[in-house]
Amino acid sequence: MAKYLIINADDYGLCKSANDAVEELFENGRIKSSTIMMPCPAAKDAMEFAKAHPEHAIGIHLTMTNEWSDYRWKPLSDGKTLVNDEGYMWRSSREVEKNADIKELEKEIRAQVDFGVKNGFKPSHLDNHMGSLYGHYTGRFSLLKMSLRVCGELGYAYRMYTSHDKRICPAGTPYPLYWASTLISRLWAKQYKVILPDYLLFPDWTSDLRSNGYEHYRDTILKIWTDLPDGVTETFVHPAKETDELKSIVGSWQDRVWEYTLMNDPETHKILKDHGIELISYRDLIEMKRKK
């Protein structure tokens, strides 16, 4: 089998700095998939680009958290359990799992999809910001089951996984638990007829990588990206341009700028190609899975 990699640009629509980076990467052929944060201030601008470029695989980054201190947003629905005392979305996925009513989460998922569709945007796929709909933090796996059911009803592929491999077991997760989660997601994906990648590579690199310079950073990540199992693996980045806007929002803004640089770097794409890794989009994944 061949080795395919989806590198999804998350957090599109977060702000202008993210939008400018993602759109440039699409225009330069450096990325093939991205997802928009619908409750965020720059979501409408991102949707305008998506509508003008239907050839790109651009979906919805289902957003149930608002982790930044001074850059805030609210749900698109009226769910009272989806917000904290300040009236904004919960800051962490653990808080979402602990406090949010599952029916209100489903209503918010549908509201975010409806917001796009009513604006003339046709999402290619769905995924989840911060993993707040996976149930991994508190064992509330009914959230994952609900999310997959809704994806099946609406006809969207989703970010999860159907296979396991020790090379891409999430850092800090016992392999037996990771293996068991594979069985759960595969079972529900089959039940609700939802297309998933084979594997999901959770980024576990940190800001410490940047201490040794860009080339070390790039080569370390590419070592991970080129040691993949056969099949389709998805991973994700959060590219953004270095601006005062970005610095005022995100404490770890340097990581996003370096991910933008990484994806814009011709050497990144040469190394992937030299190792037989083919970059594909979510649209490619859907077509491949439907042919099976």
Order of alpha helices (4+ residues) and beta strands (2+ residues): beta-alpha-beta-alpha-beta-alpha-alpha-beta-alpha-beta-alpha-beta-alpha-beta-alpha-alpha-alpha-beta-alpha
